[in-house]
Amino acid sequence: MKTVASTQYPVPSRAVRRWLQAAALALAVFVFMGAGDPDVRFKDLGHRMMCTCGCGQVLLECNHVGCQSSDKMRDELQAALDKGGSNNDDLILQGFVQEYGPTVIAAPTATGFNRVAWIMPFLVLALGIAFAVHIVRSWKNRPEPALADGITIPQGSELDEFRRKARKETDL
């Protein structure tokens, strides 16, 4: 009889196997995230651009019958996607900006002055709220008005007597 020397590998525990399976699943999701329907990319880019016919609508939602601008732009977008399928979406958008101007982009970019335009309303709102809180606190912490010389505020039973007289005089 011949014996073969075998090396025993440690069997990973159940928890380690679960973590390895979860890591493999996460890796698969990450790898295949870019894969999918090319029509989705067309719709995404088409909804990020405006039609240049003057209707003020998103490119893929321009509803003018026979609109020459939207048909031409859709064809150009499809050609750009077909030509460079793996092109960066930003490069395709930049090509449209160069051809049609910056108004073709539906939402302003977050660079330069546009960043200030996005931030300023929130900043003004925050400053307004802070100002309102400051005013209310200053009103709340205001000292009581001082009484003129010789005026005293009645206390205790004397105040109760004035209340009783006021009730008696106002009853009909």
Backbone as a ProteinNet text record, in pm:
[ID]
protein_1_A
[PRIMARY]
MKTVASTQYPVPSRAVRRWLQAAALALAVFVFMGAGDPDVRFKDLGHRMMCTCGCGQVLLECNHVGCQSSDKMRDELQAALDKGGSNNDDLILQGFVQEYGPTVIAAPTATGFNRVAWIMPFLVLALGIAFAVHIVRSWKNRPEPALADGITIPQGSELDEFRRKARKETDL
[TERTIARY]
81.3	0	85.3	39.2	113.9	34.9	97.2	29.3	79.6	-11.1	23.4	14.7	120.8	119.8	32.5	-64.2	-152.2	-144.4	-156.4	-153.9	-297.5	-322.3	-456.9	-466.8	-566.1	-591.7	-699.1	-681.4	-785.7	-914.8	-1023.5	-1153.7	-1201.3	-1235.3	-1279.1	-1411.6	-1427.8	-1550.7	-1668.3	-1784.7	-1906.5	-1911.7	-1871.9	-1874	-1775.8	-1658	-1558.3	-1610.1	-1674.8	-1731.8	-1839.9	-1921.1	-2025.5	-1963.5	-1857.3	-1790.5	-1729	-1670.1	-1612.2	-1720.4	-1833.5	-1943.8	-1997.8	-2009.3	-2057.4	-1959.3	-1829.4	-1728.1	-1732.5	-1750.4	-1760.2	-1884.1	-1994.7	-2116.5	-2099.3	-2038.1	-2013.8	-1922	-1820.7	-1729.8	-1803.9	-1890.6	-1967.6	-2061.3	-2126.4	-2214.9	-2134.4	-2019.5	-1934.8	-1887	-1848.1	-1796.3	-1906.3	-2024.4	-2132.1	-2220.7	-2182.8	-2263.1	-2272.8	-2167.1	-2166.8	-2236.5	-2249.7	-2313.9	-2463.9	-2527.4	-2671.2	-2722.8	-2842.1	-2910.3	-2849.2	-2803.2	-2747.5	-2854.2	-2980.3	-3088.9	-3098.4	-3057.9	-3060.2	-2964.6	-2849.1	-2749.4	-2802.1	-2867.5	-2927	-3031.8	-3117.4	-3221.3	-3162.1	-3057.6	-2992.9	-2934.3	-2859.3	-2799.7	-2906.3	-3009.5	-3116.5	-3195.7	-3204.1	-3274.5	-3183.8	-3056.2	-2964.2	-2942.1	-3010.1	-2995	-3130.3	-3124.7	-3244.3	-3255.7	-3377.6	-3401.9	-3369.1	-3311.9	-3269.6	-3371.9	-3492.2	-3593.1	-3659	-3633.7	-3692.2	-3812.5	-3846.6	-3963.7	-3936.5	-3809.5	-3775.1	-3797.1	-3803.3	-3825.9	-3697.8	-3695.8	-3584	-3583.4	-3466.2	-3450.9	-3543.6	-3547.4	-3628.3	-3777.1	-3814.7	-3955.5	-4010.7	-3936.3	-3985.1	-4101.3	-4217.6	-4337.4	-4385.7	-4300.4	-4339.6	-4343.5	-4453	-4467.3	-4370.6	-4284.4	-4188.3	-4077	-4043.4	-3935.7	-3803.8	-3744.2	-3619	-3502.2	-3505.7	-3393.7	-3383.2	-3495.4	-3488.7	-3454.9	-3511	-3479.2	-3330.3	-3276.3	-3134	-3045.8	-3080.9	-2999.2	-3007.2	-3123	-3135.6	-3050.3	-3053	-2970.3	-2822.4	-2780.6	-2640.2	-2601	-2691.3	-2663.7	-2649.3	-2739.7	-2730.7	-2603.6	-2564.2	-2441.1	-2319.5	-2320.7	-2208.1	-2197.3	-2311.3	-2308.8	-2265	-2308.5	-2269.7	-2122.2	-2073.1	-1933.4	-1837.4	-1861.1	-1771.9	-1850.5	-1886.1	-1972.4	-1920.3	-1789.4	-1735.6	-1690.4	-1727.4	-1691.5	-1751.5	-1684.2	-1733.1	-1855.2	-1958.3	-2079	-2049.1	-1956.4	-1921.2	-1859	-1782.3	-1724	-1833	-1931.4	-2042.3	-2118.2	-2143.9	-2212.2	-2130.6	-1999.1	-1911.9	-1917	-1927.2	-1941.1	-2069	-2177.3	-2302.9	-2292.4	-2222.1	-2203.3	-2124.1	-2021.2	-1942.3	-2025	-2115.5	-2194.4	-2314.2	-2384.2	-2507.7	-2499.9	-2391.7	-2378.4	-2414.1	-2385.4	-2406	-2553.5	-2645	-2786.9	-2842.8	-2763.7	-2810.1	-2810.6	-2734.6	-2729.3	-2850.1	-2924.1	-3047.6	-3021	-2918.7	-2886.1	-2746.6	-2729	-2596.6	-2492.8	-2371	-2261.2	-2226	-2158.8	-2122.5	-1979.3	-1947.4	-1813.4	-1825.8	-1727.2	-1720.7	-1841.1	-1893.6	-2006.5	-2130.7	-2146.4	-2263.5	-2268.3	-2152.6	-2148.2	-2203.3	-2166.1	-2217.7	-2368.7	-2416.2	-2560.4	-2635.7	-2575.6	-2640.3	-2637.4	-2528.3	-2509	-2579.4	-2584.2	-2632.5	-2774.8	-2873.2	-3006.8	-3007.7	-2932.9	-2927.7	-2855.2	-2751.3	-2677.7	-2766.2	-2840	-2929.9	-3038.6	-3092.3	-3193.6	-3136.8	-3016.1	-2954	-2927.4	-2879.3	-2854.6	-2985.8	-3092.6	-3222.3	-3275.3	-3260.6	-3305.4	-3222.3	-3091	-3004.5	-3041.7	-3072.1	-3111.2	-3242.9	-3340.6	-3469.6	-3452.3	-3369.1	-3342.6	-3277.5	-3184.5	-3116.7	-3217.1	-3306.6	-3405.8	-3500	-3548.3	-3640.6	-3572	-3448.2	-3375.6	-3352.1	-3323.3	-3301	-3430.6	-3545.4	-3672.8	-3702	-3670.7	-3698.6	-3614.2	-3489.3	-3397.3	-3399	-3494.9	-3505.5	-3539.8	-3480.1	-3514.8	-3656.6	-3720.6	-3854.1	-3845.5	-3949.3	-3945.3	-3944.2	-3872.2	-3862.4	-3988.5	-4029.7	-4147.3	-4108	-4200.8	-4175.3	-4173.3	-4113.7	-4104.8	-4243.8	-4263.5	-4387	-4488.8	-4468.9	-4563.8	-4519.7	-4615	-4587.6	-4690.7	-4650.1	-4740.2	-4785.9	-4918.1	-4967.2	-4938.3	-4919.8	-4888.1	-4986.2	-5003	-5078.2	-5223	-5262.1	-5402.7	-5448.8	-5359.7	-5397	-5436.5	-5364.6	-5396.5	-5530.6	-5554.3	-5682.6	-5798.3	-5777.8	-5881.6	-5914.2	-5811.5	-5835.6	-5910.1	-5880.7	-5950.7	-6098.3	-6123.5	-6261.3	-6341.4	-6281.8	-6349.2	-6375.6	-6280.1	-6296.8	-6410	-6420.2	-6529.3	-6664.9	-6668.5	-6793.3	-6840	-6745.6	-6781.7	-6817.7	-6767.8	-6796.7	-6915.9	-6970.8	-7090.8	-7209.6	-7299.7	-7418.7	-7539.2
-117.7	0	123.5	211.7	334.8	448.6	526.1	639.8	767.9	853	982.1	1086.9	1160.2	1266.6	1380.3	1413.1	1522.8	1636.6	1753.7	1871.7	1908.4	1930	1967	2119.8	2168.7	2313.2	2340.4	2450.1	2481.3	2521.1	2470.1	2501.3	2632.1	2730.8	2858.6	2842.2	2921.9	2914.2	2967	2944.7	2985.8	3137.6	3212.3	3359.1	3410.4	3348.1	3389.1	3360.6	3246.7	3213.1	3313.3	3354	3453.3	3585.9	3628.6	3753.1	3742.7	3629.6	3610.8	3612.3	3550.9	3552.6	3694	3768	3906.3	3992.4	3972.3	4048.5	4015.1	3886.4	3846.7	3906.4	3909.4	3969.1	4119.3	4188.5	4332.5	4360.7	4277.8	4294.2	4273.7	4174.2	4148.9	4265.5	4318.7	4433.7	4552.8	4576.9	4689.2	4673.3	4553.8	4529.4	4545.3	4492.8	4495.6	4619.1	4714.4	4833.3	4914.8	4923.6	5000.5	4928.1	4797.5	4721.5	4740.7	4742.5	4757.9	4803.7	4849.3	4892.5	5023.8	5030.2	5155.1	5263.8	5223.6	5320.5	5402	5343.8	5414.3	5532.6	5512.6	5620.1	5730.4	5693.7	5791.5	5874.5	5808.1	5879.3	5970	5922.6	6003.3	6130.6	6115.9	6233.5	6323.1	6263.6	6342.2	6422.6	6373.3	6447.6	6550.7	6547.3	6647.4	6762.9	6759.5	6865.8	6929.7	7055.1	7129.5	7135.8	7141.8	7160.1	7305.1	7328.8	7463.8	7536.3	7480.1	7545.5	7663	7678.5	7788.6	7748.5	7621	7574.6	7569	7562.1	7555.3	7418.6	7315.4	7180.5	7098.3	6991.5	6898.2	6833.5	6801.2	6751.8	6634.7	6534.7	6416.7	6438.6	6551.5	6576.9	6691.8	6739.2	6845	6787.1	6850	6793.7	6873.1	6956.3	7028.8	6932.9	6935.4	6848.3	6896.4	6806.5	6840	6932.7	6932.4	7018.7	6975.4	7064.4	7032	7025.1	7108.6	7111.5	6981.6	6937.4	6818.6	6693.9	6682.2	6565.6	6562.8	6678.4	6687.2	6655.3	6712.7	6691.4	6546	6484.6	6343.7	6255.4	6285.7	6208.7	6226.4	6350.2	6375.6	6301.8	6301.4	6231.5	6082.2	6026.1	5882.8	5851.4	5938.4	5917.6	5925	6018.3	6030.6	5905.8	5853.6	5732	5611.2	5604.4	5492.5	5499.5	5620.2	5638.3	5605.1	5660.3	5638.4	5582.9	5458.5	5396.8	5408.7	5412.8	5421.1	5562.7	5660	5798.8	5843	5936.3	5994.3	6080.3	6072.7	6151.4	6300.5	6341.1	6483.2	6531.2	6446.1	6485.9	6504.8	6419.4	6433.3	6562.7	6590.5	6715	6836.4	6828.6	6941.1	6964.9	6858	6873.1	6947.6	6917.5	6988.6	7133.4	7158.5	7295.9	7375.6	7315.9	7386.1	7416.7	7327.3	7347.9	7439.6	7424.3	7497.2	7604.5	7608.8	7706.5	7646.6	7720.2	7666	7649.8	7709.4	7696.2	7559.2	7475.2	7341.2	7248.6	7283.1	7201.2	7236.6	7135.6	7158	7211.9	7163.4	7209.8	7271.4	7383.9	7446.9	7359.3	7371	7295.1	7357.2	7282.5	7330.4	7381.2	7471.6	7530.3	7679.9	7752.3	7896.4	7969.9	8061.8	8143.6	8059.6	7951.6	7866	7808.2	7779.3	7728.9	7834.1	7960.4	8068.5	8080	8065	8072.5	7960.5	7845.6	7734.2	7756.5	7813.1	7826	7948.5	8057.8	8184.9	8178.4	8116.9	8114.5	8046.3	7938.6	7869	7953.9	8023.9	8110.3	8225.3	8287.5	8396.9	8346.7	8228	8170.4	8148.7	8092.3	8067.9	8199.2	8300.7	8430.8	8494.4	8480	8534	8467.4	8336.2	8264.5	8306.6	8319.5	8362.2	8504	8592.4	8728.8	8728.9	8649.6	8642.7	8589.6	8486.8	8432.8	8539.1	8614	8721.2	8827.7	8869.2	8971.9	8922.3	8798.3	8744.7	8733.3	8690.3	8680	8818.2	8917.6	9051.9	9108.3	9078.3	9122.9	9051.4	8923.3	8844.2	8890	8924.4	8961.4	9110.9	9183	9326.6	9352	9453	9481.5	9540.6	9522	9577.1	9729.1	9795.5	9942.5	9993.9	10100.1	10158.6	10240.8	10240	10315.9	10458.6	10550.7	10691.1	10708	10818.2	10842.4	10854	10794.5	10805.1	10698.6	10621.9	10518	10388.6	10325.3	10195.9	10095	9975.5	9868.4	9798.4	9793.4	9730.4	9580.7	9527.3	9385.9	9322.9	9191.6	9112.7	9152.4	9181.5	9208.1	9341	9436.8	9565.9	9547.5	9461.4	9431.7	9358.7	9266.6	9195.4	9292.3	9392.5	9493.1	9573.3	9611.9	9686	9598.7	9474.3	9382.8	9369.8	9358	9346.1	9471.3	9588	9714.2	9724.4	9678.8	9685.9	9593.1	9475.7	9383.1	9441.8	9502.5	9559.6	9675.8	9760.7	9878.1	9839.1	9729.5	9691.2	9599.8	9545	9462	9550.7	9508.8	9589.1	9536.1
0	0	0	-85.6	-100.1	-37	42.1	102.8	38	12.3	-49	60.4	69	168.4	116	189.2	145.8	247.1	192.7	278.4	311.6	433	475.6	478.1	406	408.2	511.5	582.8	681.8	610.2	659.6	602.7	666.8	583.1	641.7	715.2	814.6	893	811.1	861.5	790.3	773	874.4	867.3	761.5	754.4	654.9	514.5	496.3	365.6	326.3	420.3	392.7	348.4	416.9	380.2	241.3	211	77.5	-30	-2.4	-98.4	-117.8	-7.9	-17.2	-95.6	-73.8	-147.2	-295.8	-329.6	-469.9	-535.1	-463.6	-516	-537.4	-441.9	-455.8	-573.7	-592.7	-706	-837.6	-843.4	-965.4	-995.8	-893.5	-914.8	-965.1	-905.9	-946.5	-1090.7	-1128.8	-1263.7	-1368.1	-1339.5	-1437.7	-1427.2	-1345	-1326.9	-1455.2	-1530.2	-1654.2	-1767.1	-1756.5	-1862.6	-1853.5	-1966.2	-1964.2	-2098.5	-2098.1	-2218	-2267.3	-2393.1	-2443.8	-2455	-2462.3	-2469.4	-2340.5	-2228.5	-2100.8	-2104.5	-2162.1	-2173.4	-2264.8	-2373.9	-2465.5	-2392.2	-2314.4	-2240.7	-2133.8	-2066.8	-1963.7	-2024.1	-2131.5	-2194.8	-2256.9	-2316.2	-2377.7	-2277.2	-2153.8	-2049.7	-1982.6	-2012.3	-1957.4	-2053.1	-2170.3	-2269.8	-2300	-2345.1	-2382	-2533.7	-2583.4	-2726.9	-2760.4	-2876.4	-2914	-3000.5	-3015.9	-3099.3	-3027.1	-2899.1	-2823.7	-2741	-2739.5	-2663.9	-2514	-2475.2	-2333.2	-2272.9	-2355.2	-2304.9	-2315.2	-2236.7	-2241.8	-2380.2	-2431.1	-2568.6	-2599.8	-2515.3	-2545.3	-2521.9	-2466.6	-2440	-2522.3	-2621.5	-2709.9	-2790.4	-2777	-2838.3	-2959.8	-3018.1	-3138.2	-3256.5	-3328.1	-3443.6	-3551.5	-3596.8	-3701.5	-3655.8	-3527.4	-3475.7	-3538.2	-3615	-3683.3	-3585.7	-3482.8	-3387.8	-3309.2	-3252.2	-3167.2	-3248.1	-3369.2	-3452.2	-3486.6	-3524.6	-3560.6	-3439.5	-3325.3	-3205.1	-3157.9	-3166.7	-3128.4	-3218.6	-3349.1	-3442.8	-3412	-3380.8	-3346.5	-3218.8	-3120.6	-2995.3	-3019.1	-3098.4	-3128	-3204.3	-3298.4	-3374.2	-3282.7	-3187.7	-3094.3	-3006.7	-2965.5	-2883.9	-2966.4	-3092.5	-3178.9	-3214.4	-3239.7	-3281.4	-3168.1	-3055.7	-2941.2	-2826.6	-2835.4	-2735.8	-2594.5	-2579.6	-2443.8	-2410.1	-2494	-2464.1	-2332.3	-2274.3	-2151.3	-2184.2	-2103.2	-2126.8	-2124.9	-2039.3	-2032.1	-2162.9	-2229.6	-2358	-2463.5	-2461.5	-2556.1	-2527.8	-2401.2	-2365.2	-2404.2	-2385.8	-2424.5	-2574.8	-2652.7	-2797.4	-2833.3	-2764.3	-2788.3	-2742.1	-2631.9	-2584.2	-2686.5	-2745.2	-2846.1	-2970	-3004.8	-3126.1	-3103.4	-2990.3	-2968.2	-2859.9	-2785.4	-2678.2	-2543.3	-2434.7	-2300.2	-2262.4	-2338.5	-2303.4	-2338	-2406.5	-2442	-2320.4	-2218.8	-2096.8	-2009.8	-1965.9	-1890.1	-1750.3	-1682.8	-1547.9	-1550.9	-1483.6	-1485.1	-1416.4	-1462.8	-1402.5	-1267.8	-1184.5	-1050.7	-1049.8	-1142.2	-1146.9	-1164.4	-1116.4	-1137.2	-1081.6	-1163.6	-1121.4	-1095.5	-1170.3	-1150.9	-1010.3	-953.5	-816.2	-720.1	-743	-659.5	-676.7	-800.4	-826.1	-756.9	-739.1	-667.9	-517	-466.4	-321.7	-263.9	-339.5	-286.5	-228.4	-291.6	-228.7	-92.6	-78.4	50.4	155	111.6	202.5	249.8	158.1	195.3	290	263.6	352.3	492.4	500.3	631.2	704.3	632.3	695.9	742.1	664.4	703.8	829.9	838.1	957.7	1078.6	1059.6	1170.1	1215.6	1121.1	1155.5	1232.4	1189.1	1258	1400.2	1417.5	1551.4	1638.8	1582.9	1658.6	1703	1614.9	1649.1	1758	1744.6	1845.1	1980.4	1981.6	2109.5	2170.2	2087	2142.6	2198.8	2137	2192.3	2323.4	2329	2448	2566.4	2540.6	2648	2678.6	2624.5	2648.3	2794.7	2857.3	2997	3005.4	3121.4	3140.4	3143.5	3095.9	3097.5	3241.2	3262.7	3396.9	3424.6	3550.9	3590.3	3623.3	3596.1	3628.6	3780.8	3823.1	3967.4	4028.1	4141.7	4216.3	4180.9	4076	4038.9	4105	4170.8	4233.9	4186.1	4175.2	4135.1	4260.9	4280.7	4403.2	4404.1	4519.8	4536.8	4633.9	4622	4719.7	4735.3	4863.5	4895.4	4837	4826.1	4767.1	4620.2	4549.6	4409.3	4400.8	4493.8	4494.9	4519.6	4606.6	4634.5	4509	4431.5	4306.5	4204.8	4200	4108.3	4147	4278.7	4325.5	4290.8	4309.1	4277.4	4127	4046.1	3900.4	3856.1	3915.7	3881.2	3921.4	4039.6	4090	4003.2	3960.4	3880.3	3736.7	3688.1	3548.2	3535.5	3647.7	3641.6	3617.7	3532.7	3503.9	3573.1
[MASK]
++++++++++++++++++++++++++++++++++++++++++++++++++++++++++++++++++++++++++++++++++++++++++++++++++++++++++++++++++++++++++++++++++++++++++++++++++++++++++++++++++++++++++++

